[in-house]
């Protein structure tokens, strides 16, 4: 068990399936989650953590700027993206394929399969990283990774029950005119957020098992 301290289609066909340890962490402040990810990634590099990790969590409202972003992407810089997004994935690519293009496409495939199980047809959009719906007109999942010695962290952000009005305050992913969507919006799911969240978590775990050829190890 890992605990938080204070501080084109792709398939895997290996005969021996790797273990993917799933950690459901709930709501974690962004800075705390980032420090946690970095610590886990370093531990994975040093072989102190034996398995790849799927950290399922969400953040309180926050704005983050990627390497290629600039302040013009902050339309209302006093406010940020809210809760309701599911993320993160950490994986040691030395046990899979040392190929970042393969990794990004497989991340997308895992989310596409998860969304299909939820009744949301999703796809890639040529020229962009992430997952889209409605023929590439709405973006439902964003992907961004850090890599050190072939161990990755960060990963993906899937909008599940996110308040989409937050995206009106920024230029999401630095893509002018992009329309963001969520599982709740696409499904019209009227169930409670907790029920939709639980259903989405299960679909994501199964999507990762299929796309990466791993076996999920769930909390006891």
WODACOR-V171406 format. One line per field, one symbol per residue. psi: psi as a letter, one per 20 degrees, with the letter a starting at -180 (. if undefined). A space follows every 50 residues. Layout:
BEGIN
psi = ???
END
This chain:
BEGIN
psi = ppqpab.pqpqpjqgopqpoppooibppqggghghgggggghhghjkhoi rqpooorrqrpqpqprhjrriiinhniiqaqarjpprrppqoihidpmoh gggghhgghghghghhhjkoprrropiqqaprrlkjipphpqppqqpplj pqaceqopofkpoihhiiirnpjkopjqpqarggghikojrqhhghgggg gghgghghgghilrppoqq.
END
